[in-house]
Amino acid sequence: MEIDAIFYDLPDGTEPANEFIRGLDRKMRAKMLSTIELLEAVGPNIREPYSKHLTDGIFELRAKVGSDISRVLYFFVIGRRAILTHGFIKKDDKTPPAEIDRAKKYRNEYLDRKENQ
């Protein structure tokens, strides 16, 4: 089931996930981009170690190079789309609750904008 992975855009036009990915070093960026391609190819069927459901419809794409770990959070919307919200460098075993809350906030803003169009 192919889907489109789309970068969430803030009202000012910036795309936090895209900016995060562009800021990664070459190897980590390549790994994350290939994980996004896998998400587009298999959609909701993507599983660990590439993706993991966190809570309440929020998922994370996972990339690791050496001891460096990066994550890009996303959610699915109707119409075969995954919205990539933002990314961060993971330093602890658990995904920080603030990162999950940020993804939920972006999801709510995205859905509100779509309803009002």
PyMOL CGO cylinders between C-alpha atoms (Angstrom):
from pymol import cmd
from pymol.cgo import CYLINDER

trace = [
    CYLINDER, 0.00, 0.00, 0.00, 1.82, 3.09, -1.20, 0.3, 1, 1, 1, 1, 1, 1,
    CYLINDER, 1.82, 3.09, -1.20, 1.34, 6.37, 0.63, 0.3, 1, 1, 1, 1, 1, 1,
    CYLINDER, 1.34, 6.37, 0.63, 2.73, 9.89, 0.43, 0.3, 1, 1, 1, 1, 1, 1,
    CYLINDER, 2.73, 9.89, 0.43, 4.96, 11.15, 3.21, 0.3, 1, 1, 1, 1, 1, 1,
    CYLINDER, 4.96, 11.15, 3.21, 4.40, 14.90, 3.52, 0.3, 1, 1, 1, 1, 1, 1,
    CYLINDER, 4.40, 14.90, 3.52, 6.25, 17.41, 5.67, 0.3, 1, 1, 1, 1, 1, 1,
    CYLINDER, 6.25, 17.41, 5.67, 4.07, 19.26, 8.16, 0.3, 1, 1, 1, 1, 1, 1,
    CYLINDER, 4.07, 19.26, 8.16, 4.37, 22.99, 7.57, 0.3, 1, 1, 1, 1, 1, 1,
    CYLINDER, 4.37, 22.99, 7.57, 3.99, 25.64, 10.23, 0.3, 1, 1, 1, 1, 1, 1,
    CYLINDER, 3.99, 25.64, 10.23, 1.88, 28.74, 9.47, 0.3, 1, 1, 1, 1, 1, 1,
    CYLINDER, 1.88, 28.74, 9.47, 5.10, 30.60, 8.59, 0.3, 1, 1, 1, 1, 1, 1,
    CYLINDER, 5.10, 30.60, 8.59, 5.89, 28.00, 5.91, 0.3, 1, 1, 1, 1, 1, 1,
    CYLINDER, 5.89, 28.00, 5.91, 8.77, 26.26, 7.70, 0.3, 1, 1, 1, 1, 1, 1,
    CYLINDER, 8.77, 26.26, 7.70, 8.83, 22.46, 7.78, 0.3, 1, 1, 1, 1, 1, 1,
    CYLINDER, 8.83, 22.46, 7.78, 10.36, 21.24, 11.08, 0.3, 1, 1, 1, 1, 1, 1,
    CYLINDER, 10.36, 21.24, 11.08, 10.93, 17.63, 9.94, 0.3, 1, 1, 1, 1, 1, 1,
    CYLINDER, 10.93, 17.63, 9.94, 12.48, 18.70, 6.64, 0.3, 1, 1, 1, 1, 1, 1,
    CYLINDER, 12.48, 18.70, 6.64, 14.77, 21.19, 8.39, 0.3, 1, 1, 1, 1, 1, 1,
    CYLINDER, 14.77, 21.19, 8.39, 15.79, 18.54, 10.91, 0.3, 1, 1, 1, 1, 1, 1,
    CYLINDER, 15.79, 18.54, 10.91, 16.62, 16.01, 8.18, 0.3, 1, 1, 1, 1, 1, 1,
    CYLINDER, 16.62, 16.01, 8.18, 18.59, 18.59, 6.18, 0.3, 1, 1, 1, 1, 1, 1,
    CYLINDER, 18.59, 18.59, 6.18, 20.65, 19.32, 9.31, 0.3, 1, 1, 1, 1, 1, 1,
    CYLINDER, 20.65, 19.32, 9.31, 21.71, 15.70, 9.80, 0.3, 1, 1, 1, 1, 1, 1,
    CYLINDER, 21.71, 15.70, 9.80, 25.13, 14.50, 8.71, 0.3, 1, 1, 1, 1, 1, 1,
    CYLINDER, 25.13, 14.50, 8.71, 25.32, 12.76, 5.33, 0.3, 1, 1, 1, 1, 1, 1,
    CYLINDER, 25.32, 12.76, 5.33, 25.08, 9.15, 6.57, 0.3, 1, 1, 1, 1, 1, 1,
    CYLINDER, 25.08, 9.15, 6.57, 22.25, 9.80, 9.02, 0.3, 1, 1, 1, 1, 1, 1,
    CYLINDER, 22.25, 9.80, 9.02, 20.34, 11.87, 6.44, 0.3, 1, 1, 1, 1, 1, 1,
    CYLINDER, 20.34, 11.87, 6.44, 20.66, 9.04, 3.88, 0.3, 1, 1, 1, 1, 1, 1,
    CYLINDER, 20.66, 9.04, 3.88, 19.45, 6.49, 6.42, 0.3, 1, 1, 1, 1, 1, 1,
    CYLINDER, 19.45, 6.49, 6.42, 16.45, 8.62, 7.44, 0.3, 1, 1, 1, 1, 1, 1,
    CYLINDER, 16.45, 8.62, 7.44, 15.52, 9.33, 3.81, 0.3, 1, 1, 1, 1, 1, 1,
    CYLINDER, 15.52, 9.33, 3.81, 15.62, 5.61, 3.00, 0.3, 1, 1, 1, 1, 1, 1,
    CYLINDER, 15.62, 5.61, 3.00, 13.37, 4.96, 6.02, 0.3, 1, 1, 1, 1, 1, 1,
    CYLINDER, 13.37, 4.96, 6.02, 10.92, 7.57, 4.70, 0.3, 1, 1, 1, 1, 1, 1,
    CYLINDER, 10.92, 7.57, 4.70, 10.97, 5.82, 1.32, 0.3, 1, 1, 1, 1, 1, 1,
    CYLINDER, 10.97, 5.82, 1.32, 10.16, 2.55, 3.08, 0.3, 1, 1, 1, 1, 1, 1,
    CYLINDER, 10.16, 2.55, 3.08, 7.25, 4.24, 4.87, 0.3, 1, 1, 1, 1, 1, 1,
    CYLINDER, 7.25, 4.24, 4.87, 5.94, 5.45, 1.50, 0.3, 1, 1, 1, 1, 1, 1,
    CYLINDER, 5.94, 5.45, 1.50, 6.28, 1.95, 0.02, 0.3, 1, 1, 1, 1, 1, 1,
    CYLINDER, 6.28, 1.95, 0.02, 4.59, -0.06, 2.78, 0.3, 1, 1, 1, 1, 1, 1,
    CYLINDER, 4.59, -0.06, 2.78, 2.49, 2.55, 4.60, 0.3, 1, 1, 1, 1, 1, 1,
    CYLINDER, 2.49, 2.55, 4.60, 0.97, 1.48, 7.90, 0.3, 1, 1, 1, 1, 1, 1,
    CYLINDER, 0.97, 1.48, 7.90, 2.59, -1.95, 7.53, 0.3, 1, 1, 1, 1, 1, 1,
    CYLINDER, 2.59, -1.95, 7.53, 6.03, -0.55, 8.40, 0.3, 1, 1, 1, 1, 1, 1,
    CYLINDER, 6.03, -0.55, 8.40, 7.31, -2.10, 11.63, 0.3, 1, 1, 1, 1, 1, 1,
    CYLINDER, 7.31, -2.10, 11.63, 10.28, -2.13, 13.96, 0.3, 1, 1, 1, 1, 1, 1,
    CYLINDER, 10.28, -2.13, 13.96, 13.14, -1.51, 13.66, 0.3, 1, 1, 1, 1, 1, 1,
    CYLINDER, 13.14, -1.51, 13.66, 12.12, 1.19, 11.13, 0.3, 1, 1, 1, 1, 1, 1,
    CYLINDER, 12.12, 1.19, 11.13, 9.03, 2.55, 12.84, 0.3, 1, 1, 1, 1, 1, 1,
    CYLINDER, 9.03, 2.55, 12.84, 7.25, 2.27, 16.16, 0.3, 1, 1, 1, 1, 1, 1,
    CYLINDER, 7.25, 2.27, 16.16, 3.83, 3.34, 17.40, 0.3, 1, 1, 1, 1, 1, 1,
    CYLINDER, 3.83, 3.34, 17.40, 4.30, 5.58, 20.43, 0.3, 1, 1, 1, 1, 1, 1,
    CYLINDER, 4.30, 5.58, 20.43, 0.81, 6.58, 21.60, 0.3, 1, 1, 1, 1, 1, 1,
    CYLINDER, 0.81, 6.58, 21.60, -2.50, 7.96, 20.38, 0.3, 1, 1, 1, 1, 1, 1,
    CYLINDER, -2.50, 7.96, 20.38, -1.73, 7.60, 16.66, 0.3, 1, 1, 1, 1, 1, 1,
    CYLINDER, -1.73, 7.60, 16.66, 1.74, 9.13, 16.90, 0.3, 1, 1, 1, 1, 1, 1,
    CYLINDER, 1.74, 9.13, 16.90, 4.58, 7.07, 15.37, 0.3, 1, 1, 1, 1, 1, 1,
    CYLINDER, 4.58, 7.07, 15.37, 8.32, 7.49, 15.07, 0.3, 1, 1, 1, 1, 1, 1,
    CYLINDER, 8.32, 7.49, 15.07, 10.63, 6.72, 12.17, 0.3, 1, 1, 1, 1, 1, 1,
    CYLINDER, 10.63, 6.72, 12.17, 13.92, 5.40, 13.47, 0.3, 1, 1, 1, 1, 1, 1,
    CYLINDER, 13.92, 5.40, 13.47, 17.44, 5.77, 12.13, 0.3, 1, 1, 1, 1, 1, 1,
    CYLINDER, 17.44, 5.77, 12.13, 20.71, 4.81, 13.76, 0.3, 1, 1, 1, 1, 1, 1,
    CYLINDER, 20.71, 4.81, 13.76, 24.27, 5.32, 12.59, 0.3, 1, 1, 1, 1, 1, 1,
    CYLINDER, 24.27, 5.32, 12.59, 26.88, 4.08, 15.06, 0.3, 1, 1, 1, 1, 1, 1,
    CYLINDER, 26.88, 4.08, 15.06, 25.77, 5.30, 18.47, 0.3, 1, 1, 1, 1, 1, 1,
    CYLINDER, 25.77, 5.30, 18.47, 23.79, 8.24, 17.04, 0.3, 1, 1, 1, 1, 1, 1,
    CYLINDER, 23.79, 8.24, 17.04, 20.03, 7.83, 17.02, 0.3, 1, 1, 1, 1, 1, 1,
    CYLINDER, 20.03, 7.83, 17.02, 17.57, 10.12, 15.26, 0.3, 1, 1, 1, 1, 1, 1,
    CYLINDER, 17.57, 10.12, 15.26, 13.79, 10.06, 15.16, 0.3, 1, 1, 1, 1, 1, 1,
    CYLINDER, 13.79, 10.06, 15.16, 11.15, 11.72, 13.01, 0.3, 1, 1, 1, 1, 1, 1,
    CYLINDER, 11.15, 11.72, 13.01, 7.62, 11.68, 14.41, 0.3, 1, 1, 1, 1, 1, 1,
    CYLINDER, 7.62, 11.68, 14.41, 4.57, 11.32, 12.18, 0.3, 1, 1, 1, 1, 1, 1,
    CYLINDER, 4.57, 11.32, 12.18, 0.89, 10.49, 12.01, 0.3, 1, 1, 1, 1, 1, 1,
    CYLINDER, 0.89, 10.49, 12.01, -1.43, 9.12, 9.33, 0.3, 1, 1, 1, 1, 1, 1,
    CYLINDER, -1.43, 9.12, 9.33, -4.37, 10.98, 7.80, 0.3, 1, 1, 1, 1, 1, 1,
    CYLINDER, -4.37, 10.98, 7.80, -7.15, 9.84, 5.50, 0.3, 1, 1, 1, 1, 1, 1,
    CYLINDER, -7.15, 9.84, 5.50, -6.12, 9.73, 1.88, 0.3, 1, 1, 1, 1, 1, 1,
    CYLINDER, -6.12, 9.73, 1.88, -3.00, 7.59, 2.12, 0.3, 1, 1, 1, 1, 1, 1,
    CYLINDER, -3.00, 7.59, 2.12, -0.79, 10.19, 3.72, 0.3, 1, 1, 1, 1, 1, 1,
    CYLINDER, -0.79, 10.19, 3.72, 1.72, 10.26, 6.54, 0.3, 1, 1, 1, 1, 1, 1,
    CYLINDER, 1.72, 10.26, 6.54, 2.49, 13.71, 7.92, 0.3, 1, 1, 1, 1, 1, 1,
    CYLINDER, 2.49, 13.71, 7.92, 6.07, 14.04, 9.18, 0.3, 1, 1, 1, 1, 1, 1,
    CYLINDER, 6.07, 14.04, 9.18, 5.95, 16.53, 12.05, 0.3, 1, 1, 1, 1, 1, 1,
    CYLINDER, 5.95, 16.53, 12.05, 9.47, 17.03, 13.36, 0.3, 1, 1, 1, 1, 1, 1,
    CYLINDER, 9.47, 17.03, 13.36, 12.66, 15.25, 14.33, 0.3, 1, 1, 1, 1, 1, 1,
    CYLINDER, 12.66, 15.25, 14.33, 15.10, 15.06, 17.18, 0.3, 1, 1, 1, 1, 1, 1,
    CYLINDER, 15.10, 15.06, 17.18, 18.27, 13.33, 18.28, 0.3, 1, 1, 1, 1, 1, 1,
    CYLINDER, 18.27, 13.33, 18.28, 17.43, 10.64, 20.80, 0.3, 1, 1, 1, 1, 1, 1,
    CYLINDER, 17.43, 10.64, 20.80, 19.54, 10.62, 23.95, 0.3, 1, 1, 1, 1, 1, 1,
    CYLINDER, 19.54, 10.62, 23.95, 17.47, 8.48, 26.34, 0.3, 1, 1, 1, 1, 1, 1,
    CYLINDER, 17.47, 8.48, 26.34, 15.83, 5.08, 26.15, 0.3, 1, 1, 1, 1, 1, 1,
    CYLINDER, 15.83, 5.08, 26.15, 12.34, 6.57, 26.02, 0.3, 1, 1, 1, 1, 1, 1,
    CYLINDER, 12.34, 6.57, 26.02, 11.04, 9.18, 23.62, 0.3, 1, 1, 1, 1, 1, 1,
    CYLINDER, 11.04, 9.18, 23.62, 10.68, 12.40, 25.64, 0.3, 1, 1, 1, 1, 1, 1,
    CYLINDER, 10.68, 12.40, 25.64, 7.01, 13.21, 26.40, 0.3, 1, 1, 1, 1, 1, 1,
    CYLINDER, 7.01, 13.21, 26.40, 7.59, 16.79, 25.19, 0.3, 1, 1, 1, 1, 1, 1,
    CYLINDER, 7.59, 16.79, 25.19, 8.42, 15.45, 21.70, 0.3, 1, 1, 1, 1, 1, 1,
    CYLINDER, 8.42, 15.45, 21.70, 5.22, 13.39, 21.63, 0.3, 1, 1, 1, 1, 1, 1,
    CYLINDER, 5.22, 13.39, 21.63, 3.21, 16.41, 22.84, 0.3, 1, 1, 1, 1, 1, 1,
    CYLINDER, 3.21, 16.41, 22.84, 4.77, 18.51, 20.07, 0.3, 1, 1, 1, 1, 1, 1,
    CYLINDER, 4.77, 18.51, 20.07, 3.70, 15.94, 17.44, 0.3, 1, 1, 1, 1, 1, 1,
    CYLINDER, 3.70, 15.94, 17.44, 0.15, 15.91, 18.86, 0.3, 1, 1, 1, 1, 1, 1,
    CYLINDER, 0.15, 15.91, 18.86, 0.06, 19.72, 18.78, 0.3, 1, 1, 1, 1, 1, 1,
    CYLINDER, 0.06, 19.72, 18.78, 1.18, 19.74, 15.14, 0.3, 1, 1, 1, 1, 1, 1,
    CYLINDER, 1.18, 19.74, 15.14, -1.40, 17.07, 14.30, 0.3, 1, 1, 1, 1, 1, 1,
    CYLINDER, -1.40, 17.07, 14.30, -4.19, 19.13, 15.89, 0.3, 1, 1, 1, 1, 1, 1,
    CYLINDER, -4.19, 19.13, 15.89, -3.05, 22.26, 14.02, 0.3, 1, 1, 1, 1, 1, 1,
    CYLINDER, -3.05, 22.26, 14.02, -2.84, 20.32, 10.75, 0.3, 1, 1, 1, 1, 1, 1,
    CYLINDER, -2.84, 20.32, 10.75, -6.33, 18.87, 11.13, 0.3, 1, 1, 1, 1, 1, 1,
    CYLINDER, -6.33, 18.87, 11.13, -7.79, 22.25, 12.15, 0.3, 1, 1, 1, 1, 1, 1,
    CYLINDER, -7.79, 22.25, 12.15, -6.27, 23.89, 9.06, 0.3, 1, 1, 1, 1, 1, 1,
    CYLINDER, -6.27, 23.89, 9.06, -7.61, 21.17, 6.77, 0.3, 1, 1, 1, 1, 1, 1,
    CYLINDER, -7.61, 21.17, 6.77, -11.11, 21.49, 8.23, 0.3, 1, 1, 1, 1, 1, 1,
    CYLINDER, -11.11, 21.49, 8.23, -11.11, 25.25, 7.70, 0.3, 1, 1, 1, 1, 1, 1,
    CYLINDER, -11.11, 25.25, 7.70, -10.03, 25.15, 4.07, 0.3, 1, 1, 1, 1, 1, 1,
]
cmd.load_cgo(trace, "trace")
